[in-house]
């Protein structure tokens, strides 16, 4: 057990979860108190001693599946637990057929489908478990030794079981009894949940087979997923973006709290004599408790220029979302969006804005497209200089540009950016692309970078958070002498 | 005296009106066995503070609660000399010899104990709840850390005070900032999320006894459905309890779209959220 544990801890560290020596010892001590046959108990022990951040749970779960998939009640007397008479018949049929498993596409899966329908309808866990095992036996056609994570096997099983049709059929049956549209909605959500659970069971059954075949270490390595804050936003899958979405919200709230705390602690200010003397009256005139004037540090003004063309739109949205969440830290935030034209979009955001909706509205209502809707940084900057520069940018303004600087071979118009940079206090550029791709193809990052105070590669939430925090620290002098 | 198994802890907590899920019971059991503080994290209103209260009543211990806020310092967490009283003592008897006086004004009579010291000095074992620890600054956190690992407090004028009994410690956090690694290392981590439909139904029935079970179940399903929408503040358990009480007060025993839409403001705290969910309900 101890050897498995150290292997498991190493796997967690490899994903990026910090696990200390003390925590490993705690886990080892904790294991002594639990029933090792119980998966949930083991998960509770390892989860509470080794992982101290809820964001790391999904990575933990993946590793746990690989290392401890064999733990848990084994097959056996499931037939006795089945709910109804026909369920028992179905079960017997399944276990009979399991013997002649060959797998592959020729096998007929209709008995599995009907058993599945019955199990989901009656919420019969025993039958469901049997269906899971039999389907993997017969339909997955697992090839030993292949270094895969099992996603393809899962797909193959689900396709043969025609899971979508099963879902539709269940919904039809349930909808017949539903009296109101609210009821129908709840029922279909319930079915969706049961199907998700079934998919989850299939996945862990497949992983169990993979682990039996190749050992936990190898499987864990194939399953390894980056932590949310390290997901590359430009290459993220839809699921990852949903996850990132959830974290952005949390992250910006945390950032806001931290910044306002630091602002208040930053400098205690000068002694407030009047209030100190007033307070000393309660201690007989002895000034035990000195009072201070609250300092009022200057707040930077922010102007955001975001490229919202297809490839970098998500990144622009995350940046805006974070900046607006901590808007209280700035004396003013104005935002502009561009593709090949530039328009002010400040009015689309307010307290409680729903960002996906706002972004859609911007695409439809703001004048971000000038000619053909392909990024043209040169024209966008020129438009900004001519229409907004004087009004929006002062020597107290920090300008933040986000975009990949891929201008589709249009004229870079460096002078426009130079003019913007000269009138601002500072100009930062966030590029969501990997640094080694800059200045390849139509990227003209190199042309613009001399006029930026800093060009940062910001590809994930961790880097984005760090950047925004840096910008919002109040400073009294200009970051850069005005040229 | 630690409880025998996770199941018996679950049963004991249930008896005092807190319905833990399997994971919560397991972690509490482990914390008792390993004698470690539990760091409870999760969205607001899922019963983090309730858990501490329930544990206190299960073990028949006194609950000492330290509510954290920004600017909380040593004087508010550990102890403070009552300097007003000390000044009074000095002025009342101006002719006493200083050395005698000094010994006198730095005695227990002039000491104001604050929650942490109180938890340590208590002769009966207590449950110490440090609520919303993410609100205090790093320095205060470090101070608490010291107390939590040594279970002793040194007061220069009085000497070191050691715990006569080990308190059971729970810390809660709303995750508004990252806690220090050192603190996390010393605690067991318990993430409490929104309950499953079954558990929420059970909680509703247990807490609002006059609520019919059927209604509780459909409430739990609707609340779960609302939580899956992308809204700013998903309803918590305490809000669904409020909702249950509202429905009873209004005499509603059947939930349809109209009834839900009318009472949505009990569940949701932002007008934008109310509008959004109402739109979704109308569409379905």
Interface residues (C-beta under 8 A of the other chain):
Chain A: X18 X20 X22 X23 X26 X29 X30 X33 X34 X40 X41 X43 X44 X45 X47 X48 X49 X51 X52 X53 X54 X57 X180 X181 X182 X184 X185 X186 X189 X190 X245 X250 X253 X254 X257 X258 X261 X264 X265 X282 X283 X284 X286 X288 X352 X354
Chain B: X6 X22 X23 X26 X27 X29 X30 X33 X34 X36 X38 X39 X41 X42 X70 X83 X84 X87 X91 X137 X175 X176 X177 X178 X181 X184 X185 X187 X188 X189 X190 X191 X218 X221 X222 X224 X225 X228 X230 X232 X255 X256 X257 X260 X270 X271 X272 X276 X281 X284
